[in-house]
Amino acid sequence: MRRITTTIMLGLLVAASQSFAQSDILAEISDIPLETVRSAAFALDQDQQVRLEVVGAGETKRELAANAWILNAQTREVVWEMLDAKSSNRSRRLQEVNEAVALPAGNYEVYYAFFPSYQYWRSDRRNNFGNAIERVWSSIFDDTNDDYRYYRNLQKDLKIVVRGKGRNLGAEGVQHFQDDYKEKAVVSMTPIWDDRYERQGFTLDRPMEIQIYAIGETGWDDNWDWGSRRRSEDKEVYDFGWIINTQTREKVWKMTYADSKHAGGAPKNRMVNQVVSLPAGSYAAFFVTDDSHSERRWNAPPPYDPMFWGMTIRVKDSGMKAYVKKFDYEPAPDKNVVVSLDRLGDDEFRSAGFTLNRPMNLRIYALGEGRDNDMFDYGWIIDAKTHKKVWEMDYGKTEHAGGASKNRLFDGTVRLDKGSYIAYFRTDDSHSYFRWNSSRPYDAEHWGLTIMAADENFNPADVGAYKEEEDKSILAQLTRMRDHDHERKSFTLKRDTDVRIYAIGEGRNGDMFDYGWIEDANTGKVVWEMTYRMTEHAGGASKNRLYDDVISLKAGEYVLHYETDGSHSFNDWNSDPPHDPVNYGITLYLVKPE
């Protein structure tokens, strides 16, 4: 009887010990597949030290192929990371951590990411970035590769266990914490997948401070400083967000490389968590992604907070949220459109005229192609009477339009006087609406130029159709000249007269190929000729030349000539056209019309 009782007591003690061992597990993640990130949550009702048991893959801590970390669910800040912990070699490719960490009461999320390519980004021994990338892809995606098979077999050994006194909330707890964070947001665009263009309008009835939490992607940095985790040079951002004032079109905030910091994982993961003060008004928030590396499928180690890839905006003072309203924002609405030249294909050249019956503010929304300060698909506007350019899609005033970095966007306002104008858009032989040769922009439907009235008190009667009226000051005109043309026009002056000559032609290296001249009808003597040195750049290709000046002609009879060679002429340009293509040729104006 005593033996039986002893046996029962021993069994109860063992059971109690096992029960305690199980109940003190706050979070546990194990058996992590390749290229996977997993998470779990726990809550602490009091400050305490928790015990961490972690096994990661890698020959050394600086070459970890798997990483684990813990986030504070309220602040989204990292409170512990395996990369910073003291580890020991469990085997040739396994690192082990067993330590106590002091955490205050609160809610936490635990993450584990298994990306063998991580060892190459972390390694100080790599000398060639291109070779490193090649090794990454061969390791991960070639299942005949020895490294791939070895790492795949390691997944059963990988784990993180958090022990302490609190509540184990599992993977469902992570979702709960994140939903709660987003529910308190003004704007929540997370998680965002590849090739996305997200936008959300919001109005602030009062001035207030907003907190912007954004995670995105930048270009590679071959000289990443692993010791300090600081950038070594600025890089272009590919997955990023910005905010505009919808009335002024002013960009009030933008996610840049310089203003962001490392977001964990691959060095291209960047994060912004800052407070911005905004006056009352109407705003739109945007976030764009390129064709790779997002929550849908990471092509490199993910950031610390992977489910917040994108942008979240919250009010700093929760009591101010009542003064915030959301609305659907359209980047180029059909309302108040003055000119629409969109969905352009390769080698297109389109134009449209319009007349303003009063001075107006116009919003110009233009999507085109450019690189290294040059534009290849771009638009411009000229004054139909003076032929002067009043706006051009200059590369320096554009920004990344999503997708390939050469996709460029201009979104701003200009003020134009009463009068008639002609808008143009030109595309080259590749990368356009019907045939992209790299990632398309986020708003592909508007590839081209859209002009909209920006005034709040806009009346449709303020804009009229453009009618090319006969200018009574024109003395003689030879325009829209084509290849192999030689046209003539006679005119007579009854008295000595000042004449304005407006001529556009082709020239290079001191010689003119398309040009005009004036000869005396009686003697055949040339009294004026368009030479290269008297011209200036006419916009577009450097060979487009312009003469615009006044000369004096004596009373008499004259013949105006214009001659072209076999290439580069009106509507058959072999490079960028001039800014005033319809007037390619020559026009004579009376300075003082009768």
Secondary structure, DSSP 8 states (H G I E B T S, - for coil): -HHHHHHHHHHHHHHHHHHHHHHTEEEEEE---TTEEEEEEEEESS-EEEEEEEEEESSSGGG-SEEEEEEETTT--EEEEGGGS--EEEETTEEEEEEEEEE-SEEEEEEEEE-TTHHHHH-S----HHHHHHHHHHHHH-TTSHHHHHHHHHGGG-EEEEESSSEEEHHHHHHHHHHHHHHT-SEEE-S--SS-EEEEEEEESS-EEEEEEEEEEE---TT-BTTTTB-SS---EEEEEEEEETTT--EEEE--STT-EE-SSSTTEEEEEEEEEE-SEEEEEEEE--SS-BTTB-SS---SSGGG-EEEEEESSGGGGGGEEEE---SS-STTEEEEE-S--TT-EEEEEEEESS-EEEEEEEEEEEETTEEEEEEEEEETTT--EEEE--GGG-EE-SSSTTEEEEEEEEEE-SEEEEEEEE--SSSBTTB-SS---TTGGGBEEEEEE--TT--GGGEEE------TTEEEEEES--TT-EEEEEEEESS-EEEEEEEEEEEETTEEEEEEEEEETTT--EEEE--GGG-EE-SSSTTEEEEEEEEEE-SEEEEEEEE--SSSBTTB-SS---SSGGG-EEEEEESS--
